[in-house]
Amino acid sequence: MAIVIPQIKCASVRVDGDRVVVDLGDGRAVSLPWEAARDLGRHMVRLSQVAETIATAPKIADDQALLLRTGAPVAISGDPRVLDEARKLAAHDRDLRRIPSVPSRAVVGMPSLDRVPSPSKEPS
């Protein structure tokens, strides 16, 4: 069973004994056993992360395209569709091609330090 809610202006969640009650603010409420509420919460968090990834994919592709144009060897997404779109943008986006490029030899990421033996001083 699916509950479709077109728009929620204000919802509240409260505990009523061993049940969790979601009050939708318009007289409707959903009462769930605590186990079901916990499982529903976990699924909602996971699915909200998926929805966020889908919603931010165009911005991530733009950012990745800029990194590709500048020669930075950094991937900010593991999604092949986003990376493919970023490659297309980097190759064909006219506005992106007009941005002055950063040389590909520019330092990207965390610098590392190498320990080199100090030159020995001979006693005089």
MARMARTOR-511449 format. One line per field, with one value per residue: x, y, z of N, C-alpha, C in turn; chain. Coordinates in steps of 0.2 Angstrom, whole numbers, always signed. Example, Ala and Ser with C-alpha at 12.3 -4.5 7.8 and 13.67 -1.06 7.14 Angstrom:
# residues 2
nxx = [+66|+64]
nyy = [-28|-11]
nzz = [+39|+35]
caxx = [+62|+68]
cayy = [-22|-5]
cazz = [+39|+36]
cxx = [+66|+64]
cyy = [-16|+0]
czz = [+39|+39]
cadena = [A|A]
This chain:
# residues 124
nxx = [+4|+3|+6|+1|+6|+3|+8|+16|+14|+17|+23|+23|+31|+28|+28|+17|+14|+20|+21|+24|+19|+15|+10|+1|-3|-15|-26|-25|-16|-3|-1|+12|+20|+34|+45|+42|+42|+56|+62|+56|+61|+75|+74|+69|+80|+90|+84|+82|+95|+98|+89|+94|+106|+102|+95|+106|+115|+116|+123|+135|+140|+143|+153|+163|+166|+172|+184|+189|+192|+202|+212|+213|+216|+205|+191|+174|+163|+156|+147|+144|+136|+135|+149|+150|+142|+149|+161|+156|+152|+164|+170|+162|+155|+152|+154|+161|+173|+178|+183|+198|+211|+218|+235|+240|+249|+248|+247|+237|+227|+233|+249|+264|+277|+294|+307|+323|+340|+350|+363|+379|+390|+406|+418|+428]
nyy = [-6|+11|+27|+42|+58|+74|+87|+92|+103|+105|+93|+82|+71|+59|+50|+37|+28|+12|+15|+24|+39|+48|+64|+72|+85|+89|+83|+70|+55|+44|+29|+19|+3|+3|-4|-5|+9|+12|+4|+10|+23|+20|+16|+27|+37|+31|+31|+44|+48|+43|+50|+63|+61|+59|+72|+81|+77|+84|+96|+90|+84|+95|+101|+91|+91|+103|+100|+90|+98|+106|+97|+90|+76|+70|+62|+65|+59|+42|+37|+30|+36|+50|+53|+51|+60|+72|+70|+73|+86|+92|+91|+97|+108|+125|+137|+132|+128|+141|+145|+150|+138|+128|+124|+107|+102|+108|+108|+97|+92|+84|+89|+80|+75|+72|+63|+68|+64|+74|+85|+81|+89|+93|+92|+106]
nzz = [+0|-4|+1|-5|-4|-8|-4|+10|+22|+36|+46|+60|+72|+84|+100|+105|+117|+113|+100|+85|+80|+65|+62|+50|+49|+44|+50|+47|+51|+54|+62|+68|+73|+83|+78|+64|+61|+64|+53|+42|+43|+41|+28|+22|+24|+16|+3|+2|+0|-12|-20|-18|-25|-38|-40|-39|-49|-62|-58|-52|-63|-71|-63|-63|-77|-78|-70|-78|-90|-85|-83|-71|-61|-54|-49|-45|-44|-44|-53|-68|-78|-75|-76|-90|-95|-90|-98|-110|-109|-106|-118|-127|-122|-125|-117|-106|-112|-114|-102|-94|-94|-81|-79|-83|-74|-62|-44|-36|-23|-8|-2|-1|+10|+8|+17|+17|+18|+28|+22|+27|+38|+38|+51|+55]
caxx = [+0|+7|+2|+4|+5|+5|+12|+16|+17|+20|+22|+26|+31|+27|+27|+11|+15|+25|+19|+26|+13|+16|+4|+2|-5|-22|-31|-23|-10|-1|+2|+16|+24|+41|+50|+41|+44|+63|+64|+54|+66|+81|+73|+68|+86|+93|+81|+83|+101|+97|+85|+98|+111|+99|+94|+112|+119|+118|+129|+141|+143|+147|+160|+167|+168|+177|+190|+192|+195|+208|+217|+214|+215|+200|+184|+170|+157|+158|+142|+146|+132|+137|+155|+150|+139|+154|+165|+153|+152|+171|+172|+158|+152|+156|+155|+166|+179|+181|+186|+205|+212|+224|+240|+239|+254|+246|+246|+230|+227|+237|+256|+267|+284|+299|+312|+329|+345|+353|+370|+383|+394|+412|+421|+434]
cayy = [+0|+17|+33|+48|+65|+79|+92|+93|+110|+104|+86|+80|+64|+59|+43|+36|+21|+8|+16|+31|+43|+54|+68|+75|+91|+91|+79|+63|+53|+37|+26|+13|+0|+6|-8|-3|+16|+11|+1|+15|+28|+18|+16|+34|+40|+28|+33|+51|+49|+41|+55|+68|+60|+61|+79|+85|+74|+89|+100|+86|+83|+102|+102|+86|+93|+108|+96|+87|+103|+108|+92|+88|+69|+69|+60|+67|+54|+35|+35|+31|+41|+56|+54|+51|+67|+76|+70|+77|+93|+95|+91|+101|+114|+131|+141|+128|+129|+148|+146|+149|+132|+128|+119|+101|+101|+111|+104|+95|+87|+85|+88|+75|+77|+66|+64|+67|+65|+81|+85|+80|+94|+90|+97|+110]
cazz = [+0|-5|+4|-9|+0|-13|-1|+17|+25|+42|+49|+66|+74|+91|+102|+108|+120|+110|+93|+83|+76|+61|+61|+44|+50|+41|+53|+45|+55|+53|+68|+66|+78|+83|+73|+57|+61|+63|+47|+37|+44|+38|+21|+20|+23|+10|-3|+1|-3|-19|-23|-18|-30|-44|-41|-40|-55|-67|-55|-51|-70|-73|-59|-66|-83|-76|-68|-84|-94|-82|-82|-64|-61|-49|-50|-39|-44|-47|-57|-75|-82|-73|-79|-97|-96|-89|-103|-116|-107|-106|-125|-132|-120|-127|-111|-102|-116|-114|-96|-95|-91|-76|-82|-80|-70|-56|-39|-34|-18|-2|-4|+3|+12|+8|+21|+13|+23|+28|+20|+33|+38|+40|+56|+52]
cxx = [+4|+3|+5|+2|+7|+10|+11|+19|+20|+18|+25|+26|+32|+27|+21|+12|+21|+24|+22|+21|+16|+10|+5|+0|-12|-27|-29|-17|-9|+2|+6|+19|+31|+46|+48|+43|+52|+65|+62|+59|+72|+80|+72|+75|+90|+90|+81|+90|+102|+94|+90|+104|+108|+98|+101|+117|+121|+124|+135|+144|+146|+153|+165|+170|+173|+184|+193|+195|+202|+214|+218|+212|+210|+193|+179|+163|+159|+152|+144|+142|+134|+144|+155|+147|+145|+159|+163|+153|+159|+173|+169|+155|+156|+158|+161|+173|+182|+184|+194|+207|+218|+228|+239|+244|+253|+245|+239|+230|+231|+244|+259|+274|+288|+304|+319|+335|+348|+360|+374|+388|+401|+415|+427|+440]
cyy = [+6|+23|+39|+54|+70|+84|+92|+99|+109|+97|+86|+73|+64|+51|+43|+29|+18|+9|+23|+33|+48|+57|+72|+82|+93|+86|+71|+62|+46|+34|+19|+10|+2|+2|-6|+4|+16|+9|+7|+21|+26|+18|+23|+38|+37|+30|+40|+53|+48|+47|+62|+67|+61|+68|+83|+82|+80|+94|+96|+85|+90|+103|+97|+88|+98|+105|+93|+92|+105|+103|+89|+80|+67|+67|+62|+63|+47|+33|+36|+35|+48|+58|+54|+58|+72|+76|+74|+84|+96|+95|+96|+107|+121|+136|+138|+129|+136|+149|+145|+142|+133|+123|+113|+99|+104|+106|+103|+90|+89|+84|+83|+77|+71|+68|+63|+68|+71|+80|+85|+86|+91|+95|+100|+109]
czz = [+0|-2|+0|-5|-5|-10|+6|+19|+32|+45|+55|+68|+81|+93|+106|+111|+116|+102|+91|+78|+72|+59|+55|+44|+48|+44|+51|+49|+53|+59|+66|+73|+78|+79|+66|+56|+60|+56|+41|+37|+40|+30|+18|+19|+17|+4|-4|-2|-10|-23|-24|-24|-37|-45|-42|-45|-60|-64|-54|-58|-72|-69|-61|-72|-82|-74|-74|-89|-91|-81|-75|-64|-55|-51|-44|-39|-47|-52|-65|-80|-81|-76|-87|-99|-95|-95|-109|-115|-108|-113|-129|-129|-121|-122|-107|-106|-116|-107|-96|-91|-86|-79|-79|-75|-63|-50|-37|-29|-12|-4|+1|+4|+11|+13|+17|+19|+22|+26|+27|+32|+41|+45|+53|+57]
cadena = [A|A|A|A|A|A|A|A|A|A|A|A|A|A|A|A|A|A|A|A|A|A|A|A|A|A|A|A|A|A|A|A|A|A|A|A|A|A|A|A|A|A|A|A|A|A|A|A|A|A|A|A|A|A|A|A|A|A|A|A|A|A|A|A|A|A|A|A|A|A|A|A|A|A|A|A|A|A|A|A|A|A|A|A|A|A|A|A|A|A|A|A|A|A|A|A|A|A|A|A|A|A|A|A|A|A|A|A|A|A|A|A|A|A|A|A|A|A|A|A|A|A|A|A]
